[in-house]
Amino acid sequence: MSEMAEAIHALMAEKGCSEESVRQTIESALKAAYKKTFGTCDNAIITFADDMSDVKIYSRKTVVDGVYDPVTEIELEEAKALSADVEEGDELDIELDPKTFDRSAVSTGKQTAHQGLNETVRDSLYNQYKDKVGEMIKGYFQRERNGNIFVDLGNAGRLEGYLPLKFQSPRETYDQGDLIRAIIVEIKRNSSGLQLVLSRSDPRLVQIAMELEIPEIADGTVKIEKCVRDAGYRTKMAVSTVREEIDPVGACVGTKGVRIQNVIRELLGEKIDVLKYDPDPSVFIANALSPAQVERVVILDAEKKQALAIVDDSQFSLAIGKQGQNVRLANRLCDWNIDVKTVEQCADMDLSDKATSVAARNLFNDDVEEEELTTVSELPGVNAAVAAKLKENGIEDIVHFMESYETLDIDGVSKEDLDAVYALIKENVEFVEEQDDATASDENTDEPQEEEKYFCPECGAEITLDMTHCPKCGVEFEFTEDEE
């Protein structure tokens, strides 16, 4: 094997393999041929020259007096003919000529080498690309099958790009040899090498295209906070800046829209809405609904992230967008459930600060009858541990809690906990005075008995003399007798 070193270096250059991986491949091939010939390779020894210019294979045999296994043993007299100093029990490495292996053994060695090289190439490529998921890669249209596109990424065909139909933009069509830029979303191993699953619908494609086109994004002056996309139709991108004197939206759009137009051309005409990010959800939601002008944003439920955007009648269809696309993308961008209504639709609604939470529930449950709350544990946002403690002490019913609120003293439940439950009840439960049977009977007699009634001076709810708080509005009061 005088040309071994040259062949190995050519193989390393062609396949992109390391010297160590080629060495292991050759060793595995020789051992496979040895095993095919002798039935085992446990005693096969492979050695390489320091400069990889030569390789030798030896059969290590034990010197014995009486051979039982000629593959692993050698007679003492035969061993002395090879080395006069050997004794019984010594091990002797006997060089073999691979050319003496039969055809089937050579074929087995070649197949093992081929498989080993392919696996080595796959491992090398995998290690090269495993950290590139989410990055952009360029290739050329190779072929199409069932709507799926195969992309030539170079590397002598060992690296294949696969662009599934579901990850393509509906606007785009390709011809043989067309350049394709796409995002790597997954890496798969196959029999021929490595397959990179690509996407042209991923929002990161727009982000990377913006980074390449806009220096302020590339150097970190302008930051892309979030990007959502309906591939082929519209993208919404929220941007911010670390320098107050810079307009992040203007930097992205460029003079007369030159910068953004370059990105739009890359996406074959897909619309891109660049808007300013704001930590205030009300402002951010209004920005996200652009190009529509929003009159007002009402936060209905901050915990559940529900909001109402009020727009002029002329802006309603623009805010909703074609087939709801604009508001749907705004929902995803802000991560809020945004309901859009016109000023006229909100005319009869009380959206003051006190009525906002009730109005919110009514807006999102127009056709759903509100469930009646009867127990403390059913209160929205109640501390589950506090509710469990109250139940353990026999205070499960809301009415019972309200009746005993002033005198409750339960281990593990603080006054602040009780006040929080009380506030939740006042916010979510409306008490309706019910007439008992005796009262109804009195009202039906010929001579009805008139009893003096008392009403809350704050909200007008009917109260009794034994109450210290109004059951409806919670105002505190006390009864005194007038001196006549």
WODAJO-V525363 format. One line per field, one symbol per residue. burial: # if it has 24 or more other ideal C-beta (glycine too) atoms within 12 Angstrom, else .. Layout:
burial=???
//
This chain:
burial=.......#..##..###...##################..#.####.#...#..#.########........##.#..#......#.....###.#.#..#...#..###.##..###########..#.....###.####......#####.#..#######..###..#.#.....#########....###################.##.##....##########.#########......##.####....##..##.##..########...##.#######.#.########....######...##.####...##########.#######...#..#.#....##.#####............##.##.##..##.###...#..#..##..#..#.#..#...##.###.######.#........................#....#.#...#.####.#..........
//
